[in-house]
């Protein structure tokens, strides 16, 4: 009987088996509305007080412009590299590489810290079940070390499911989404009608936010809340149609707006600003305890746990595919483009992403409080997210600038809205860079130290530039000559020699 090595499976390809529903599942899971609502509303309230709903509405406007830019670019050039490919072709290879780089690094950091959040939520759930220690080891949800250890186990589990196929992963995510959103809507909907905090129209007025600094910091955090909807575009080479990825991302984004507003209003109907800030990452658990007796009060915590797991898994998927697109252009090493012949997923890259996130999570244990760790990560990632979103929208405006001659509607859609959205995010990021640089007179590894908050994104960008220089002058990547990403169908991807061949359509 011939061995797998003797068989010729042909070029390894990522299969086009996904539809709009799968794109929605990936984008919604990556955005992780339940997690953002459950652990992030207190952080937003610390900056914007009772105007958190207004801030979420305001932040949605540039993000919608970015999403429309993604959809327009994706119709022209579907590529799992998305912003990395589009910015490289339209603006230049150096900003294009930085776009791909900050997505890669940002997702790794997000996974590292979300792993700790997932561990904390699991420990909270175990405490609810009456389990407070194992073999004399206290299961303390506020302990960074214990939360990280549990989160590493969760990270391994979601990595295995991501490797075995994105289609199976999206089916799991869809069921998790149905459960968590049902619970979230039931509890938040009930809170809207029964909360004892009086509703005020000022909650929807962004002009009542206390200061420009609070508005800018809150906007970056809100952008971070919405971050993840673009994960649908990372699997556009695996969708049956390029428009499916765009529909999935846009549907998920609009759904996130609705959930964020309902969650923000519900929390403020039940909790004062002080209570919301005090409860912090456990605000959703507190909400459940205020609205229902046990065991029903634990349902929001179970939903939060599902959301954290789904968010981890959906972060692995786009990160590995973005690295695959970069490796096809030789801007990253060839190991990142190894596609598993059986599962059709970038298996080796997925494992590497998991390993890097795990290493970072272990190193982050040095920050003693979980709340501080979360805030440090959000502040760092928020600036880089604003950078790559802005670059991608600018790429849309540059590429389709000829639409200025094709009528007002096309000019507005293809050029004006993307350009305004890009400038809004660039302006926001620039203001915060200035604010961080002037808010402190010394360096300290603390989430409220401006120099420290600037150090992390600066290191990301400098490391990205160094990697780009290596790719340009040592690897001699063609991307830096043309700025064009490699088309998925123009290259045969390497695969493991000992792996089984791809199943035929009748088998798959």
N, C-alpha and C positions, 0 to 999 in steps of 0.2 A: 504494500500500500504506500503510495507516495507521501512523503512528509510535507508539512506546510512550507518548508524552505524550497522544495522542488516545484511547488505550484506558483503560477504567475498570476497574482491577483490584479495586476494592472495598477495604474496610478491610484493612490489613496485620495479620496475626495470626501469632503463633508457633504452629507446627503441633503438634498432639498426636500425635506419632509415636513416642514413647519408651516403653520398658517397664522392668521391674525390672532386667534385665541392663544396660540403659543407665545406670540410676541407680547401680548397683553400680560400673560403670566410672568414672563421673564422681566418685563419692564416694571410691573407692579411689585414683584417680589424684590427686585433690586432697589426700588425706591423705599420699600419697607415702611409704609404709612403707619402701621400699628406700632412699630418700633419707634419711629420718630415721634409719634403722638405720646407713646407711653413713657419715653425717657427724655424727650427733648423739649416739651412744652415749658417745663420749669426753667430751662436755660433761656428760652426766648423771653419768658416773662421777666427774667432778671434784667433784660435790656429794655423791653418795650412795655412792661406792665400790662395793663388791660387792653392795650392796642395790638396784641398779638394777632387777632383775626385780620385787622387792617394790614398788618405787615405781610401776612401770608398772601393776601389778595394782591398787594403791591408787587411782591416778588414774583408772582405768577406771570406778570405782563412781559418782562424781558425773557423769562424762561419759555413762554409760549412763542415768542419771536425766534428763539433759538431752535425750538422744536420744528417750527415751520421751515427753518433753514435746513435742518437735517433732512426733513422729508423731501425738500426740493433737490438737494444734492444727491440723495439716495436714488431718486428716480433717474438721474443722469448716470450715476456711477455707483451701483451697489458693491460694497467692498467691506469685509469684516473689519478692516482698519478704520473705517468711517472717518472721523476727523483727521487722523494722521494722514490718510490718503488724500482727502479733499483739500486740506490746508497746504499740503506739500505741492499739489498740482496748481493751486490757485494763487498762493502767496509766495511759497518758496520752501525748499526742503528743510531748512533749519527750523523755522516755526512749525512746520509740519511734524518734524521729529519730536519737537518739544510737546506738541499736542498729544501724540501717542505716548510719550514718556510720562507726562504728568498723569494721564489716565492710568497707566500701568502702576506707577508708584502710589498714586492716590488710592487705587483699589486695594493694593497690598496693605497699605496702612489701615484702610477701612476694615479689611478682613481681620487684621490683627486686633484692632480694638473692638470690633463687633463680636469677635470670638470671646473676649472678656465679658462683654455685655450679655452674650448668650449664656455663658457660664453663670453669671450673676442671676439671670432670670431662672435658670434651671435650679439653682440653689434656693431661690425664693420659693419655687414650686415645691421642692423637697421639704423645706421648712413648713409650708402649708400642710403637707401630708404628715407632719409630725416627726420628720427625720432631721435632727439637728447636728448629728455627728456620726462619723464612721471610723471605727477603730481608734476612738479617742481624738480624731481630727475634727475640729468644729467646722460645720458647713455654713460659713458666714458669707452672705451675699455681698457684703460691703468690703470683703477682703479681696484685694487685687490678685494676690497670689493664688488663692483657691479658685476664684472665678476664672482666672487665666487657664489653670490646669484643666478645669471642666470644659472650657471653651476650646482647648486644643483637641480634646476628644471629639467635640462637635465638628471642628474643622476637618478632621480626618474623615468623618462620616460623610459630610457633604462633598468632599473631594472625590470620594469613591463613587458617589451617585452621579457626579458631574462627568466623570471619566466614562462611565458605562453608557452614556448617550444623552444628548441634550433633550431628545423627545421624551424619554422616560422622566427626566428631571422636571420638565415643564408640566407633565401630568401630575406629578407629586405636588408641585408648587400650586397648581390650580386648586387642588383639594385643600391645601393649607390656606390659600387665600379665601376660599369660600367660608371656611370655618372662622378664620380670624375676623373677616369683615362682617360676618353675621353677628358675632359677639360684640364687635366694636360698635356697630350701628344700633344694636339693641340697647346697650348700656348708655352710650352717648345720647341716643334719642330719648331714653327715659330721663337722663339727667337734664336735658334741655327743658323738660316740662316740670320736673319736680325739684330742681335746684333752688336753694334759698337765697342765692346771690342775685340781686336785681339786675336785669339786662339793661344795657345802655347803648344808645346809638353811637356814643363816643368810642365804643370798642371797634367800630368800623372806620374811624377817622385817623388816618396816618399823621395828620398835622398835630395831633395831641401827643405824639411821641416826644419824650423830654428833651432830646438834643440830637444834633446831626450825627454825633459820634454813636449814640445809641441806635439811631436809624441805620447807619452804615453797618455796624456790627450785627444788628438784627437781620439786615438784608442778606449778609453773607451766610448767616446761620440758616435763614429761610431758603436760600439757594441750595444749601447743603441738604435741607429737608427734601427738596424736589429732585436732587441728584439721583440718577439711576434709571430714569425713564428711557435714556438713550441706549440702555443695554439691549433693547429690541433691535437696534441697528447693527449690533455686533454679530447677530446671527442671520444677517440678510443674505448670506451666501447659502444658508440652509433653509431659507423660506422658498415656497413655491413661486412667489412673485415679489418683486422689489417693493410694491405698494403695500404688501402685507406687513412688512416691518414698520413702515411709516404709520399705518393705521394702528398697529399695536402700540407703538410708542405714544401717539397722540391720545388714543383712548385712555391709556393708563395715566397719562399726565392730567387730563381733565378729571378723571376719577380721583386722583390724589388731591386735587384742589378741593373737591367736595368733602372728602374725608378729613382733610386738615382743618377746614372751616368748622365742620360739625364737631370734631374733637376739641378744637380751641374754645368754641362757644360752650360746649358741655363742661369742660374743665372749669371755666370761669363761672358757670352757673352753680357749681358745687363748692369750689374753693376760692378763697381770697388769694390775692397775689402772693402774700406772705406764705400761705399754706402751699401754694403751687411751687414756689421756689424751695421751700423747706423739704417737700416730698421728693423733688428732683426726679431721679431715674425710677422711683417707685410710685410715681403719681397715678399711673393707671391701676396699680394694685390698691392704692388708697381709694380711688374712685369706686372700684368694685365693692370695697368694704363699706362704703357709705350708702350704697344703693341696694345691696342685697345681703341676705344671710349666707353663711356657708351651707353647702358647698358651692352655691351659685356665685358667691363673691370671688371664687378662684378662677372663674371662666376668663375674665380679662387677662389674668396672668398666664393662663394656658394659651390664649390667643397671642400674647406677646412672645411667648416661647416659640410658637409656630412661626411667627413673623421673623424672629431672629435667625432661626434655622434656614428659612427660605431666603432671607437676605444674604446670608453667608454663601449659600449654594449659588444664587444668581450673581454674586460678585465674582466667583471663580470663573463662571462661563464667559463673560465678556472680556475679562482680563487675559485669559489664555488665548482667546481668539484675536485680540488686539496684538499680542506678542507674536502670534502666528503670522499676521499680516506684515509685521515689521521684519520678521525673519525671512519671509519670502523675498524681501528687498535687500537682504543681507545687512540691514541696519542693526539687527540682533543676530546672535549666533544660530547655527542651523538646528541646534537641539530644540529650539522653540517651535519648529515647524513639523515636528514628527507627529503625523496623524495616525491614530490607531486603526489598522485595517478592518477590524471587526466592528468597532463602535463608531468609527468615523468622527472621533473627537481628538483634539490635540492633547493626548494623554500625558506625555512627558512634560509639556509646558504647564499643564494643570497641576501636576505633582510639584513642579518647581515653585509655582505660585503659592501653593499650600505651605511648602517648606519655608519660603521667605516670610510669609505672614506669621507662621509659628515662631520663627526666630525673633521677629520684631516684637511679638507678643510677650515672649520670655524676657527680652531686654526691657520692655516697658514696665515690668513688675517693679522697677526701681521707683516709679511714681506711686506714693503710698495710698492715695485715695482714688477709688474708681471714678468718682465724679470729676476729679481733676484730670485724669487720664482721658476721659471722654472729651472734655472741653478742649484740651490741648490738641487732640486729633482733629476735632471739628474746625478749630481756628486755622490749623495748618492746611487741611484739605480744602476748606472753603475758598481760600485765595486761589489755589491751583485750579479748582473747578471753574471759578469765574474766568480764569485765564484761558482754559481750553475751550469753554463754551463760547467766549468772545471771539477767539481766533476762528472757530468753525463758522460762526455767523458772518464774520468778516469775509471768510473765504467764499461764502454764498454770494455776498454783495459784489465781490470782485469778479467771480466767475460769470455772473449773469448781468453784469453792468450794461450789456447791450440792450437789456429790457427797458432801459430808460427811454429808448426810442420806439418802444412797442405799445405805448399806451399807459394810462395812469394805473390801471389795475395791476398789470404785470410788473410795472416799475415798483409799485407799493409792495407787492408780494415778494419779488425776487431781490430787490435792492434796498428799498427804504426801511422796511421792517427789520431785515437782518442787520443793516448798518446801525440803526438806532439801538437795537438790542445789544450789539457788540459794544457800542460806545457806552451804554449804561453800565455794563459789567466792567469794562475797563476803567471807567470813572470811579465806580464803587471800589474796585480793587486798589486803584491809585490812592484814593482817599485813605483807605485803611492802612496801606503801607506807610503813608506819611504819619498817620495817627499812631501806629505801633512804634515807629522810629522815634517819636517825640514824647511818648507817654511814660517812659522809664529813663532813669539816669544811671542804671547799672544792669548787669546781666544776672539773671537768676532762672533756674530751671523750674518755672512756674507758669501755669496757664494764664495768669494775669500780668505777666511781664512782657512788655511789648517787644524787647529785643529777642527774647526767646521765641515768641510767636513769629517773628520775622526770620529767625535763624532756620527753622525747619523748611519752609517753602524755598528759601534761598539755596539751601543745600540740595533740595530736589532739583532745582533748575541747573545749578552748577554741575551736579553729577550728570544730568541729562546732556549738557553741552559737552562735557568730557567724553561721554559715551558716543555722542554724535561725531565728535572729532575722530575718535577711533574708527568708527564705521566709515567715515569719509576717506581718511588717509591711510588706514591700515587694511580694512576689509575692502576698500574701494567699492563701496556699495553704489550701484547704478542710480539709486534713488537720489543721491546728492548731485548727479549730473542732470537728471531729467525732472526731479520733483514728482514723478508719477509713480503711484503704487502699482505693484504687480497685479495683473488680473488673475482671478482665481483659476480660470481655465487655461492659462498660458504656461503653467508650471506643474510638473509632476512632483507631488509632495513625497518626501521620504517616509518610510514606515518601518516598523520593527520586523526584522527578517524572520523571527520565530513566531510571529503572530499568525493567527488564522486569517484566511482571505475574507474579503467582504462577502456577505451572503448575497445571493441573487435576489431580484425583486420579489420572487415568489416566496423566498425564505424570510425576507425582512418585512 
